[in-house]
Every structure is written in structure tokens, then in C-alpha cells.
Amino acid sequence: MIITTGGRTDQDTTARAKALAGKYQYPFIERDKRSIGALFEKYETDIATVGREKLTIIPRSSKEPIHFHPSLSMIRAKRLINGESDAFTEACRLTAGMSLLDCTMGLAADSITASLVTGEEGRVTAVESSPLLHMLATEGLKTYQSKIPVVDEAMRRIKTVHADHCDHLRMLPDDSFDIVYFDPMFQEKIEASNAIRKISGQAEKNSLTRETIKEAKRVARHRVVLKDHWRSRRFEQFGFDQLKRKTSQVHYGRIEV
């Protein structure tokens, strides 16, 4: 991947782009008024552009720009603030002060929701193996302004890790987190949001393994939670108690440890 600036830039934006390139160890390339197409043709790799207001990732595979946005987590956050229920937090049995390891961060929608519920005394760590998604979500969580202070605070509290989730689990001590959570790419096709369609090419594709679930149970103090399509074989395969939802194609599963 290369990092460059947007079509219109200034000294501050260029400085931010160079700093980001140094932080993530990618080459910084001067834009020099070149189009994205010209940059793809010359460098043949993914491109990140730093604009005055936002970071954009443009994967070479799709050519579709990806921006960080909390998307559905904003709707869920407003519901939680209003005292309404949330299927994810209920499946996790999540309460204030708990700790959660999100092994499949993506654009961090579930991590944001978890951080909002666990609060200042809680702890949320999110793992992502895709370097593009990791950078996009990490920077977005630090800078995105939702205009809801408690949501912004929740985003800033999340710790992100760039790693394969199984490798990361192996490094953790027993009982490191109250909950270990997985939201892998569904084995069944499902109507998805634009955001999910755009990141599907970059999201973690490695299927869950018995070793991964074994490590998750060792690391989890209370439970391991899986989000998947209702017809997924993974619930039974790995011993999850499937929590059936009559009105949704998305189900959750729990392993109490």
C-alpha cells in the first residue's frame, strides 16, 4: 500500500499523510496532481489518501473508496442511550465494567457498542488481521466526531491490535477477558449494507478453527460469543448454544466457560 494526499491538499494535510506513512510503515508518495487511476497504474497496490477531514482507503481489487463510519453502531448507541435493548450486548451478557476481546474488528461497530456499555471502567480490545481495515478503523476511532459525547468517548477507549486473532489469543494469559467475541464472514449469503459489501474483500476470511475456539475458551473468563447466519454449521461444530431469533437471519451463539 502507498499513502498519498487527496486531490486538494495543504501543508498540514501533507504532514499528516507523512506521519501516517511513518506510523504504519508504508511509503508516502507525493500526489503531484495525479489521478488515482494513474497512481494505480504506476504503483500497482492499494492506496490510502489523507484528506483535510478524513482518511480514505481505495483497494486495488475493487477501486471502491472506503471511509470509516460507525454506521449501524450509531443507531444501536442511540437505542441503548434511550434504554432500549441490543441483541449483541444481550448475547454477550455485557454490563458496565466488563472486558471484551473483539477478534474480528472490521469497522468496529460491535466494539463501539461494547465500549459504550462497558463504560469508563470497562475494557474493549479489537483485533483485525487486514492491515487496511486496521489502519482505517484505528485512525477513525481516534478522530471521528459523532456529535454524541458518550459515543466519542467510547470510540476513543477502544484499543486496536493488528494481528491474526488465533495468534493473538495464543499470546494472552488465561482469563484475560470476560468475553471473547467472533463475527467472522458468514458462510451463507445475506443482504448486507454497503459498508459490509465494500469491506468484504478486505475482511478476515480465515474460517474459525477448533484451536481458535480452544484458545478463546482459555482466554475468556465468562463466555465466548459467536455471531453468524442462522443456518451456519459453526454453532454446532464448535459447541455454541445457538440463541435463535425468529425475525432475524443473524443469530448469536454462546459457550459458557
Beta strands, then each sheet from edge to edge (+ up, - down):
strand 1: 2-5
strand 2: 47-50
strand 3: 55-58
strand 4: 66-67
strand 5: 99-102
strand 6: 123-128
strand 7: 159-162
strand 8: 177-182
strand 9: 220-229
strand 10: 241-243
strand 11: 250-256
sheet 1: 1+ 2+ 3- 4+
sheet 2: 7+ 6+ 5+ 8+ 9+ 11- 10+
end
